Amino acid sequence: MTRWTLIARSLRFHARSHAGTIAGAAVAAAVLTGALAVGDSVRHTLRGQALQRLGEVRAAVIQHDRFFRSALAAELQKGFQTNTAVGAVLRLNATAQHPESKARANQVQLLGVAEDFWKQGATRGAAPAVLPDESAFINSQLAAQLKLKVGDTFNLRIAKPSVLPRDAPLAVAEDLTVRLQLRVAGVLDAQTQLADFNLRPGATPPHNVFVRLDWLQQKAGLPGRANLLLAGGEGDAPAITTQANQLLREGWQLADADLELRELPQHGVIELRTDRIFLDAPALTAAREAGGAHTVLTYLVNELRHGKKAVPYSMVTAVENTAPPLAASSDLPKDAVIVNQWLATDLGVKAGDALSLSYYVLGLNRQLEERNATFTVAGVVPTGGRGGDRELMPNFPGIAGVDEIRNWEPGIDVDLKKIRDQDEDYWKEHRGTPKAFLPLAAGQSLWGNRYGNATAVRFEYAPGRRAQIEQTLRSRLDPASIGLQFRDVRSFALDGRAANDFGVLFVSLSFFLMAAALILMGLLFVFGTEQRAPQVGTLLAIGFTGRQVRNLLLAEGAVIAVLGAVLGAWAGLGYTQLLTHGLSTVWAGALGSGSITYHVQPLTVAIGMLGGVGMALFTIWLTVRRLREAQAATLLNAGMHEARHQVQSHRKSLVIAAACLLGALVLAALMKGAAGQAKAGGFFGAGALLLVACLCACHAWLGHLSRAGGDTFASLGAMGWRGGARRRGRSLACISLLACGIFLVVAVGAFRIQPEKEMGVRASGTGGFTFFGMADVPVLHDLNTAAGREKMAVNGAKVPAGSLVQMRLREGDDASCLNLNQPREPRLLGVQPAALAKRQAFVFAATEKGEDGLRGWDLLSRRYPDGAVPAVVDMNTGMWALHKRVGDTLDYPDERGGIFRIRIVGMLAGSMLQGDLLIAEDRFVERFPSSAGYRVLLVDAADAAAADRARKELEFALEDHGLELTLTGERLAAFSRVQNTYLDIFQAIGGLALLLGSAGLGVIVLRNVLERRGELALLEAVGFGKGALRWLVWAEHGGLLVLGTLAGVISAVLAVWPAMDSPGHGLQLELLALTVGAILLSGMIWIWLAATLALRGELMAALRSE
Amino acid sequence: MTETQPLLHLREVTKEYAGHNGAALAVLREVTLDIRAGESVAITGPSGSGKSTLLNIMGALDQPTRGHVSLGGEDLATFSRDQLAHLRNRAMGFVFQSHHLLPQCTVMENVLVPTLARGRATPDAEARARRLLDRVGLSARLTHQPGELSGGERQRVAVVRALINQPQLLLADEPTGALDHATAQSLGQLLVELNREERVTLIAVTHSVELARCMGRQLHLVEGRLQQA
């Protein structure tokens, strides 16, 4: 015989009493396994979505506002030895509209693709037929939105792409959109035909339109250009990415960076220039390193004046002192200007005269600011002579190639009335030949801007040197520095990484249910052990040590735990199905949109099982740990309870209760003046302290009752109370379970957001704005100014000045709670901090402290020694999607492929700006100079009528921009729905736990009464009727029910106190009443059931058997 | 231990409990007693006189408030809780008024349970169990469970369980208290015979005058004080 024989015998003999314990362990394991498996399901779903949106794409070059040659794809293709296919795509933003129903779809992704997009392995499915002109394939998302079918036509309005950034000086800001009419050639299948192609993970598939690449290039005015390179096919994504980048570095051409190297032998130079007008800094640096280079900056000045004479609209070039024509004059002062003969004659200037220049400088939002600078004429050079050639003028759109000045259509206001005949003559004869020359440093200080500070680099001409310079440029300029870089878009996506570990999240949400199951299990195990007290005593008496006895029981418990966990893990799969079904139906709001597919990994089941075993064993250990000190004699004579619980002092409990009560009051008083999350958190803490105080007070009171041996019973009820105190541990477990359940369910319910209450309140999640607007085509002007409104044809009476906040937008991952995927590059918004600061819009939950005294939105202007860009983010986005706190940083790619650091300086409480990072506009344009205009609008309206007027006017005026206005309350509600749904889930699971908790009460009642059937029989013998005995049982256990409920309610009310007068929140009295009512009712049912069961039959038999 | 040295020695043993009003309640008062190896001793006395408390202290199931208890010359106060458990397992056997057999185990298994405290039951222990069970007339009941035995049979199993580890001391607390007269008489006889056969020192707390008379020495406990009967 071994100890295992003994354990096996015990298990078999006590199988019935172990059944309850096994059930408790099974519930805990089921909840754990089920919750963890939700994580599996979410990962599996996200992986499936990633496969669907990426097809076979492994790596991609994503250009936002730049374009490369589409031929680059074919050139790279040759370098691949494997089955990898490289394809070029022109991707543009568009707005789609049904011509008849006028149904509209914004944020449409228009993709110009070659046939090889499907054929070359970018997708696993069958390629659709070849597209004719004016035809498109669409995805079902768009077909559903516009109710389109094959053969229907629809309209698309696209943002007309421009090589020259729209915000750049002299860039044209007219004709920003192009209208296309397309016929639906087919609705593609998402599973096999890459219909939902998208490089960014999103909450829902985009509205996709596929057209032929060459056709779109022609319509968009970008022949031979593309902005997306895809490398797909079979193979390892990181390896393909590495190889593609290697091939890109070897095979890129200057044209892919919008650079042109042209020979001008007539001027003795080879010139590097760009259609973007201003050379990017990396290109300029590389060119300078090529040796023998001179930097040139040519700018259009509004006027050249000497005294009363003035020449309008002239080109002025800044060159290095070593370059002609400045090189001819030695020791030129900084304010020197060389003029050409034509200008000298026209103005009558000579060396030593002052020459005044007036010129425009472009503000952030295309606001023109005219500035002046005065120079001293240092010399005169022949017109069109050395250094003064017409090729120095860049290809300013609307100017270059125009025959007459009066026909100019530049991107700035020009007063053509100022043009004189001699000016036209000069233009006809010399075109853009500069009339004046400045030292380079002076010119760059006047006209340097975020796009660059050079319009050309010139090299000395020599036959055959062009190729040599090109080679040098290609070797010195890393294509990645201008954003030409493949990135692995697959590995991360296929990880199925969610913004949050849903397994852990649901374990947290189910925590209380697991705790309730374990407490119930612990109680049942304790009851089983207590029944066996004489056996334990016997084992101790015959020489087993306390530890040995404890280990025997633990081993028995381990078998129970394993059995329970195995059963539970199996049942957990059902729990997962229940949760995933709930998440796809009644709780769909938690996932933003879309649904999740049930999927379970064996490892998760194993973890759930082991976790279940661990939890159950720990609980059992807690119940038997004191057996080490058990006294055999006491166990043999009196039983387990008396062996454990000698009369204990309740003074310690009273001291803890008093300390916690004091702590709760002090904390509540301190937090009264606090705001936001700090206040909510503080009061929650105070409520929790009060809960502990209540439980300790109950413990002390039960202790007092149990010691009140000298007191006499005043009534049968008092006798019942005394009975409740006999098993203090059981009674307290019951009170705690009920109190904690009520506290959690009610207190957590107060975090529910009611966004409709936040409309129009500045210090709220809507910021007090009425509309949130998003445009597909950027608005290039400031709509708060009369000039801006005039440009955009917006009626100032309907959209008053100062009623808008405009924001720049950098496309990125949706980091809001509507998107389950882990965001890598959240969307960026560029905002003028003052616009929000003066409105005191939104509520900051947390901000970074600093010695500069900056607060709130002004923190966006903070400068850091490490160059980090301060950012504000919604707290939910920061904490749950980005996993960042205030002071944390994240790296973000800039437009040129470099990385800059963003530092979180503030977090907004529950705002409608979820999912985005907000940085100051000036920092935004520094990092993304090509990103033009504003795509996000926040609209203020005084009242409903003003809101209606503003909405109609803006949607009419900005229809071509694809503006979509959403009520801020609705937007916030969409985000709040997620949080509220999680609260629903928590409360639903918490409700189950409470049900289990009240079942625990039933078990305790039954146990207590069964244990004391002898006592009750004695009472019957001395004349008590069944009714009186039932009342005794009611008094004893109803007291526990009332105590638990009271402790929970009082603590919860304190915890939610600040929410009562907070906009968008509030104590849900209905919920409180419902919860308390349900608990009281179920508790009473359990007590009645247990009392009836225990008191039925012949009680006197129990007395006789004693 | 020398031949003249007692197996069990109690010197001025007092046991007190805290009363409800805080005052100490003495159950045993300065009890001094020597018991030699092989002796059989009956301790009698009225209910509440402290008989069971005295037996528990002798059997290292309880500790005196004051005074000393030594077994084989070793002071039990110097033993740790685990050492006392080992001592009980090695040197003592207990028979209680209620048999306290494990209901889930067979007769044979119940007898062998004490050997498990030291690991597993050895073949020698199993052979001894069979012999003793045969000796007490239960050789046909080896695979029966306690629920299938009569009260006298259960108590005989409890006696064999107490003897399985060849203890020096057999402590019996009202061993016949729950039995009818004939069965009680038979069990008392068995205890005395085993006292001789197994050379085990027998101390029995009992109300039974007949059982007490079977013992070599009788002690009477009145209000916590020991008197020679």
Interface residues (C-beta under 8 A of the other chain):
Chain A: M1 T2 R3 T5 L6 R9 S10 R12 F13 H14 P534 Q535 G537 T538 L539 L540 A541 I542 G543 F544 T545 G546 R547 Q548 R628 E629 Q631 A632 A633 L636 N637 G709 G710
Chain B: H20 S52 N56 G59 L61 D62 R81 D82 A85 H86 L87 R88 N89 R90 M92 G93 F94 F96 S98 H100 L102 P103 Q104 C105 M108 E109 L112 V113 P114 T115 L116 A117 R120 A121 E126 R161 A162 N165
